[in-house]
Amino acid sequence: MDIHFKIIGYLLVALALLHVGFPRRFQWEAELKPLSLLNRQMMYVHTFFVAVVVMMMGVLCITSAAELQNTTLGHRITLGLGVFWALRLGIQFFGYSSELWRGKSFETTVHILFSLLWAYLTIIFLYSYWLGLNPTE
């Protein structure tokens, strides 16, 4: 499982860094202009904090893989992370309209890749938690 935690860690760090480009990629300056100042700033602030939390998850996986797998607190954390990413996987299908990606090759590819990523994160974290409940001695 160590290798999976390291892979996840680096993937999450990369994902966190991708957030830096969101305003430009999604043309927030123009797209958010009709919103109130509060709502515009909430988009930027929430995106920043999502990136920070994702970065911290990544660093935790890179630096503390053994603790996540071998301690009671680590098992609780992996359960929480598994639930978090399972919810994110669900949102991928039930929170976003398929109109955003269906029939568009780039968007469909991104949808599939991120669906696979969310599934991978969910499976590894929940499997690690399950292994903590059922240690082999």
Secondary structure in CASP SS format (residue, H / E / C, confidence):
PFRMAT SS
TARGET T0000
AUTHOR 0000-0000-0000
METHOD secondary structure of the structure
MODEL  1
M C 1.00
D H 1.00
I H 1.00
H H 1.00
F H 1.00
K H 1.00
I H 1.00
I H 1.00
G H 1.00
Y H 1.00
L H 1.00
L H 1.00
V H 1.00
A H 1.00
L H 1.00
A H 1.00
L H 1.00
L H 1.00
H H 1.00
V H 1.00
G H 1.00
F H 1.00
P H 1.00
R H 1.00
R H 1.00
F C 1.00
Q C 1.00
W H 1.00
E H 1.00
A H 1.00
E H 1.00
L C 1.00
K C 1.00
P C 1.00
L C 1.00
S C 1.00
L H 1.00
L H 1.00
N H 1.00
R H 1.00
Q H 1.00
M H 1.00
M H 1.00
Y H 1.00
V H 1.00
H H 1.00
T H 1.00
F H 1.00
F H 1.00
V H 1.00
A H 1.00
V H 1.00
V H 1.00
V H 1.00
M H 1.00
M H 1.00
M H 1.00
G H 1.00
V H 1.00
L H 1.00
C H 1.00
I H 1.00
T H 1.00
S C 1.00
A H 1.00
A H 1.00
E H 1.00
L H 1.00
Q H 1.00
N H 1.00
T C 1.00
T H 1.00
L H 1.00
G H 1.00
H H 1.00
R H 1.00
I H 1.00
T H 1.00
L H 1.00
G H 1.00
L H 1.00
G H 1.00
V H 1.00
F H 1.00
W H 1.00
A H 1.00
L H 1.00
R H 1.00
L H 1.00
G H 1.00
I H 1.00
Q H 1.00
F H 1.00
F H 1.00
G C 1.00
Y C 1.00
S C 1.00
S H 1.00
E H 1.00
L H 1.00
W C 1.00
R C 1.00
G C 1.00
K C 1.00
S H 1.00
F H 1.00
E H 1.00
T H 1.00
T H 1.00
V H 1.00
H H 1.00
I H 1.00
L H 1.00
F H 1.00
S H 1.00
L H 1.00
L H 1.00
W H 1.00
A H 1.00
Y H 1.00
L H 1.00
T H 1.00
I H 1.00
I H 1.00
F H 1.00
L H 1.00
Y H 1.00
S H 1.00
Y H 1.00
W H 1.00
L H 1.00
G H 1.00
L H 1.00
N C 1.00
P C 1.00
T C 1.00
E C 1.00
END
